[in-house]
Amino acid sequence: MTAVKPRTPIAGVLFDLDGTLLDTAPDLIAALNTALAEEGLLPCPDEEAKPFISGGAQAMLGYWLVKATEQRPVASFPGSNRVSLENATLFDRLLDRMLDYYQDNLARHTRYFDGMESVLDELDAQALPWGIVTNKVSRFTDPLMEAIDLNRRTRCIISGDTLAERKPHPLPLLEASRRIGREAGQCVYVGDAARDIEAGRRAGMATLAALYGYIAHDADVNAWGADAALDCPGDLLTWIEATR
């Protein structure tokens, strides 16, 4: 993917959370498979669950029930995998169990992606404000931020239920840029899903695709329209430097 130089120098950075800033997959998948095990159902392999994490628990659970329980053809994320009517009650029961388990165990194995802490340290050293914009609801975002101690570091945290709209609507990113004290056009948004790039572009920001995140192997990342792609978190600093 050819890097595109932003119209104005980058003065602020916004991150998606799951699959971009933090590797939350181990705890999310553990919650999914714990709920499945309680019903005597097969566990979902990690690599199959990861591409659906951006869509939340419903997307993860819907994919696996349609594939493993109903044995029907499945759609790749962001396609919708809806269980049959006869399994609707099972879906609701599993979803409640999954979310309850996750809330109680959301920071057991969640960690920064390799190199991300150093990136944040360097952004702070350069006095570049940064924030978090996620579709994860505050029920989970807030305790996770506290457990990882991110609430003390970041300038802002916008969850999926903070505002009236959520990604791919641009409102969360526009509000985040306001909270970190920067114009939207001065910011870059980093995310690992097409909706992240869409939201950033609609907000008038530069956008970067996090290839190290939870992206399906058959996803056409070039079609997302990001300004560039990052193979690892440290590439963000290189990109910012190259575009000044």
C-alpha positions as CSV (number, residue, x, y, z in Angstrom):
1,M,0.0,0.0,0.0
2,T,1.5,3.3,-1.1
3,A,1.7,5.9,1.7
4,V,-0.2,9.1,1.1
5,K,1.1,12.3,2.8
6,P,-1.6,14.0,4.8
7,R,-2.7,17.6,3.9
8,T,-1.5,19.0,7.2
9,P,1.2,17.8,9.7
10,I,0.0,15.2,12.1
11,A,-0.6,16.8,15.5
12,G,-2.7,14.0,17.2
13,V,-3.2,10.3,17.1
14,L,-6.3,8.3,17.7
15,F,-6.4,4.5,18.2
16,D,-9.0,1.8,17.8
17,L,-8.8,-0.5,20.9
18,D,-9.3,-4.2,20.2
19,G,-6.8,-5.4,17.6
20,T,-5.0,-2.1,17.4
21,L,-3.9,-0.7,20.7
22,L,-4.4,-3.9,22.8
23,D,-4.3,-7.6,22.1
24,T,-7.6,-8.4,23.7
25,A,-8.3,-11.6,21.7
26,P,-7.2,-14.1,24.4
27,D,-9.7,-12.8,26.9
28,L,-12.5,-12.4,24.4
29,I,-12.1,-15.8,22.9
30,A,-11.8,-17.4,26.4
31,A,-15.2,-15.8,27.2
32,L,-16.7,-17.2,24.0
33,N,-15.4,-20.7,24.5
34,T,-16.3,-20.8,28.2
35,A,-19.9,-20.0,27.3
36,L,-19.9,-22.6,24.5
37,A,-18.4,-25.2,26.9
38,E,-21.1,-24.7,29.4
39,E,-23.6,-25.8,26.7
40,G,-21.5,-28.7,25.6
41,L,-20.6,-27.0,22.3
42,L,-17.3,-27.2,20.4
43,P,-14.8,-24.3,21.0
44,C,-14.1,-21.8,18.3
45,P,-10.4,-21.8,17.1
46,D,-8.6,-18.5,17.9
47,E,-7.8,-17.7,14.3
48,E,-11.4,-18.1,13.2
49,A,-12.7,-15.9,16.0
50,K,-10.2,-13.1,15.7
51,P,-11.6,-11.5,12.4
52,F,-15.0,-11.1,14.1
53,I,-13.8,-9.3,17.2
54,S,-14.2,-6.0,15.6
55,G,-17.9,-6.8,15.4
56,G,-18.2,-7.6,19.0
57,A,-19.5,-10.6,20.9
58,Q,-22.6,-11.0,18.8
59,A,-20.5,-11.3,15.6
60,M,-18.1,-13.8,17.2
61,L,-20.9,-16.0,18.6
62,G,-23.1,-15.7,15.5
63,Y,-20.3,-16.9,13.2
64,W,-19.5,-19.9,15.3
65,L,-23.0,-21.1,15.9
66,V,-23.9,-20.8,12.3
67,K,-20.8,-22.7,11.2
68,A,-20.4,-25.3,14.0
69,T,-23.9,-25.8,15.3
70,E,-26.1,-25.1,12.3
71,Q,-23.4,-26.2,9.8
72,R,-24.5,-23.6,7.3
73,P,-22.3,-21.4,5.0
74,V,-20.9,-18.4,6.9
75,A,-20.1,-14.9,5.8
76,S,-16.8,-13.2,6.4
77,F,-16.8,-10.2,8.6
78,P,-18.4,-7.7,8.3
79,G,-21.1,-9.9,6.8
80,S,-23.9,-10.9,9.2
81,N,-24.2,-14.5,10.5
82,R,-27.6,-14.8,12.1
83,V,-28.7,-18.0,13.8
84,S,-31.9,-19.7,12.8
85,L,-35.1,-18.9,14.8
86,E,-34.9,-22.3,16.6
87,N,-31.5,-21.3,18.0
88,A,-32.4,-17.7,19.0
89,T,-32.9,-18.6,22.6
90,L,-29.6,-20.5,22.7
91,F,-27.8,-17.5,21.1
92,D,-29.2,-15.1,23.7
93,R,-28.3,-17.4,26.6
94,L,-24.8,-17.9,25.3
95,L,-24.3,-14.2,24.7
96,D,-25.3,-13.3,28.2
97,R,-22.9,-15.9,29.6
98,M,-20.1,-14.7,27.4
99,L,-20.5,-11.1,28.3
100,D,-20.8,-11.8,32.0
101,Y,-17.7,-14.0,31.9
102,Y,-15.8,-11.4,30.0
103,Q,-16.7,-8.6,32.4
104,D,-15.3,-10.6,35.2
105,N,-12.1,-11.7,33.3
106,L,-11.4,-8.9,30.8
107,A,-7.8,-8.3,31.7
108,R,-6.4,-11.7,32.5
109,H,-4.4,-12.1,29.3
110,T,-4.9,-8.8,27.5
111,R,-1.7,-7.0,26.7
112,Y,-0.3,-4.2,24.5
113,F,0.8,-5.4,21.1
114,D,4.5,-5.7,21.0
115,G,6.1,-2.3,20.7
116,M,2.9,-0.3,21.4
117,E,4.0,0.9,24.9
118,S,7.2,2.3,23.3
119,V,5.1,4.1,20.7
120,L,2.9,5.7,23.4
121,D,6.0,6.7,25.3
122,E,7.4,8.4,22.2
123,L,4.1,10.2,21.4
124,D,4.2,11.5,24.9
125,A,7.8,12.6,24.5
126,Q,6.9,14.4,21.3
127,A,3.9,16.1,23.1
128,L,1.6,14.5,20.5
129,P,-1.8,14.0,22.3
130,W,-3.5,10.6,21.7
131,G,-6.8,9.1,22.4
132,I,-8.9,5.9,22.0
133,V,-12.0,5.5,20.0
134,T,-13.7,2.1,20.2
135,N,-17.1,0.5,19.6
136,K,-16.6,-1.5,22.8
137,V,-19.3,-0.3,25.2
138,S,-18.2,1.4,28.4
139,R,-19.3,-1.5,30.6
140,F,-16.2,-3.2,29.3
141,T,-14.0,-0.3,28.2
142,D,-13.9,1.5,31.5
143,P,-12.7,-1.4,33.7
144,L,-10.3,-2.5,31.1
145,M,-8.7,0.9,30.8
146,E,-8.4,1.0,34.6
147,A,-6.9,-2.5,34.7
148,I,-4.3,-1.7,32.0
149,D,-3.8,1.8,33.5
150,L,-4.6,3.5,30.2
151,N,-7.2,5.8,31.8
152,R,-4.3,7.7,33.4
153,R,-2.4,8.1,30.2
154,T,-4.7,8.8,27.3
155,R,-6.3,12.2,26.6
156,C,-9.7,10.7,25.8
157,I,-11.7,7.5,25.7
158,I,-14.7,7.3,23.4
159,S,-16.7,4.1,23.8
160,G,-19.4,2.7,21.6
161,D,-22.1,4.1,23.9
162,T,-20.5,7.4,24.7
163,L,-22.3,9.2,22.0
164,A,-25.4,8.8,19.9
165,E,-23.4,7.4,17.0
166,R,-20.6,4.8,16.7
167,K,-18.1,3.9,14.0
168,P,-18.3,3.9,11.0
169,H,-20.1,7.2,11.7
170,P,-17.5,10.0,12.0
171,L,-19.0,11.6,15.2
172,P,-16.9,9.6,17.7
173,L,-13.7,10.6,15.9
174,L,-14.7,14.2,15.6
175,E,-15.5,14.3,19.3
176,A,-12.2,12.6,20.2
177,S,-10.2,15.1,18.2
178,R,-12.1,17.9,20.0
179,R,-11.2,16.3,23.4
180,I,-7.5,16.0,22.6
181,G,-7.5,19.7,21.4
182,R,-6.8,19.1,17.7
183,E,-8.6,19.7,14.4
184,A,-9.8,16.5,12.8
185,G,-7.6,17.2,9.8
186,Q,-4.5,17.2,12.1
187,C,-5.2,13.7,13.3
188,V,-4.5,10.2,12.2
189,Y,-6.8,7.3,13.1
190,V,-5.3,3.8,13.4
191,G,-7.6,0.7,13.2
192,D,-7.7,-2.9,12.0
193,A,-11.2,-2.9,10.4
194,A,-12.7,-1.4,7.3
195,R,-15.2,0.5,9.5
196,D,-12.3,2.2,11.3
197,I,-10.8,3.5,8.0
198,E,-14.3,4.5,6.8
199,A,-14.9,6.5,10.0
200,G,-11.6,8.2,9.9
201,R,-12.0,9.2,6.3
202,R,-15.5,10.5,6.9
203,A,-14.1,12.6,9.7
204,G,-11.5,14.1,7.4
205,M,-8.5,12.4,9.1
206,A,-5.6,10.5,7.8
207,T,-6.0,6.8,8.3
208,L,-3.7,3.8,8.9
209,A,-4.6,0.1,8.7
210,A,-3.1,-2.0,11.5
211,L,-2.1,-5.1,9.6
212,Y,-0.9,-6.7,12.8
213,G,-4.5,-6.7,14.2
214,Y,-7.5,-9.0,13.7
215,I,-7.8,-9.0,10.0
216,A,-9.1,-12.0,8.0
217,H,-6.5,-13.5,5.7
218,D,-8.8,-12.9,2.7
219,A,-9.6,-9.3,3.5
220,D,-8.9,-6.8,0.8
221,V,-7.2,-4.1,2.9
222,N,-6.2,-2.1,-0.1
223,A,-9.9,-1.5,-0.8
224,W,-10.4,0.2,2.6
225,G,-8.8,3.3,1.3
226,A,-6.3,3.9,4.2
227,D,-3.4,6.3,3.7
228,A,-1.0,3.6,4.6
229,A,-0.7,0.3,6.4
230,L,1.3,-0.7,9.5
231,D,3.0,-4.0,9.8
232,C,3.8,-3.4,13.5
233,P,3.0,-0.6,16.0
234,G,6.4,1.0,15.6
235,D,5.7,1.7,11.9
236,L,3.4,4.5,13.2
237,L,6.3,6.6,14.4
238,T,8.1,6.1,11.1
239,W,5.1,7.1,9.1
240,I,4.5,10.2,11.2
241,E,8.2,11.2,10.8
242,A,8.1,10.6,7.0
243,T,5.0,12.8,6.5
244,R,6.3,15.9,8.2
